[in-house]
Amino acid sequence: MEVTISSKYQVVIPLQVRRLLNIKPGEKAEMMAYGQRIELVPVRPLKQMRGFLKGLSSGIDREGDRV
């Protein structure tokens, strides 16, 4: 999806993306540069993140001296 950078260096997040990620006005986001790429990641309250790793195995292989 292509966006235009304004003369004030602003961009509009397309409606389809806002709906998909449930982004609301006033929410915060982290912006990161990776080489020649920009990533914008919504910052979610910790309370909202509860259970997002549900089903992930917490068992890990440990080294022999760590058992």
SVG drawing of the C-alpha trace seen along z (x, -y; Angstrom):
<svg xmlns="http://www.w3.org/2000/svg" viewBox="-12 -21 39 54">
<polyline fill="none" stroke="black" stroke-width="0.4" points="0.0,0.0 1.5,-3.3 1.2,-6.5 2.4,-10.1 4.7,-12.0 3.4,-15.6 5.5,-18.7 5.4,-18.5 6.7,-14.9 3.3,-13.4 1.6,-10.3 -1.9,-9.0 -2.4,-5.4 -4.8,-3.9 -8.3,-3.0 -7.8,0.7 -4.7,0.8 -6.3,-1.1 -9.2,1.3 -7.1,4.4 -4.9,3.3 -7.7,1.6 -5.8,-1.7 -7.7,-4.6 -7.0,-8.4 -4.6,-9.4 -2.9,-6.0 0.9,-5.8 3.2,-4.0 6.9,-3.2 8.7,-4.1 11.9,-2.2 14.3,-2.3 15.8,0.9 18.2,0.2 16.1,-1.4 12.8,-0.4 10.5,-2.2 8.4,-0.2 5.5,-1.7 4.4,0.6 1.3,-0.3 2.1,-0.5 -0.5,1.5 -1.2,1.2 0.2,4.1 -3.4,5.0 -4.5,5.4 -1.6,7.8 -2.7,10.3 -3.0,13.7 -1.5,12.9 1.0,15.7 -1.7,18.2 -0.8,21.7 2.9,21.0 4.9,23.8 6.8,22.6 9.0,25.7 12.5,25.1 15.5,27.4 18.1,26.6 21.8,27.4 22.7,30.3 24.1,28.2 20.9,26.1 18.4,28.8"/>
</svg>
